[in-house]
Amino acid sequence: MNGFSDAQLRIIARDFVGPGMTLSGSDVRATVVPRVGPVKAAFSGKETLADNRIIGEGAGGVAGFAKGGAKVRREEESPDVTILRDETEAQTGGKLAQLGSRLIDSTSRKLAANFFENFATLVAPSS
């Protein structure tokens, strides 16, 4: 099974965005405050959950904007092991775009690593 149920996608979105989100149908609205190099700003935006994809966009005033998405699929390696694979894409504008792709890529890898660590803890069997 490669797909996720709506409930599973909501858990993924909640863990990625954090506690400041609201759900409405397949839309997630949130305000997040990421730091990308020297730029730290509140971004308000929305994510849409559809077809095993999370598609998001946010605006951060003078800091700029970000748009992108992630497709997450799971692979059953064994009855006890599931591997999550992701494909992401992003576009930025404003001060964010001026920082350069290396810094943005580095920050997005860090955010993704944090997300997958938190998600693994969330779904790990209790001992």
N, C-alpha and C positions, 0 to 999 in steps of 0.2 A: 504494500500500500504506500503510495508516494504522496498522497494528499493529506490535508489536515481538515478537520471539521471546523466550523465557524467558532466553536468554543475554544478549540486549540489555538486558532489564529488570534483570538482575543487575548489569550494568555501570553502569546508571543508578543503581541503589540503592547500589552500592559507592562511586561517585563522590559521591553526596549524603551518605551516612553517614560514609564515611571508612574507615580501616584497621582500626578496632576492631570489625568486624562478623563474624558467623558466619552461614553459610547452612545451612538445613535445609529441603529441599524448596522450597516457595514462600515460606518465612518467612526473614526477615533479622532477626537479633538483634544489638543494638549498645548501647554506652554512648557518649553524646556529651556534650560540655560546652560548650553554647552560652552566649553572654552576650546577655541581653536587657535593655538599659538597665543598671540597677545590680544585676540578678540574674544570677548565674553559678552554675550548679549542674550536677552530673552527672545526666543522665537515662538511665535504663535502659528499654529498650523493644523493641518488635518492629515490623517492617514486613512486610506481606503483599503479594506481587506477584500480581495476577490481573486478567485482562481489561483490559490496558493501564492499570491503576491501581496506584498504590503507596498502601497504606493503613497508617497508622502510629499508634502510641500509645506514650507514655512517661510515666514517673513520676519526679519529682525531689525526693521527700521534701517538706520544708517549702516548697520553691520552687513546688510544685504539679504539675500534669499538663498534658499536651498530647495532643490526638487530632486526626487529620486525614487528608487524603489528597490525592493529585494524579492527575489523568488527563492523560497526555501522548500527544499524537498527532503524527504527522509528515505533512508535505505536501511532495511532490516538486515543487519549483518548476522545475527543469531537471535534466538528467542529472547535473550537478555540484553542485546546490544543493538541500538539504533543510532545511525550516523545521520547528522543533519548537514546538508550541503546548501550553500547559498551562492547566489549570483546577484551582484548589486550594480547599480548605476547611479550617478549623481551629477547634478549641474549646480553651479553656484554663481552668484553675482554680487556686486558691491565689494565691500572690504574683504569678505571671504574669498572672493575670486582673486583678489590682489595678493593673497598670501602664498599662492602657488600650490600646484597639485601635490607636491611631495608632503607638505605639511598637512593638507587636507586628507590625503590618503593615510598618513600616519595616524591622525586623529580618528578617522573612521575605522581603521583596523583596531585601535584601542577600544573604541566604543563597542565594536562587534565582539571582541574578545570578552569584554565585561558582560555583554549580553549573554553570550553562550555559557560563560561560567555561572551566571545567575540562573539561566534556564536549566542547566544540568543539575544544579542544586534543587531547583523546584520540582523536577521530574524524577529525581533519584529515589529509588526505593528506600523506605525508612528501615533502619536496622534495629 
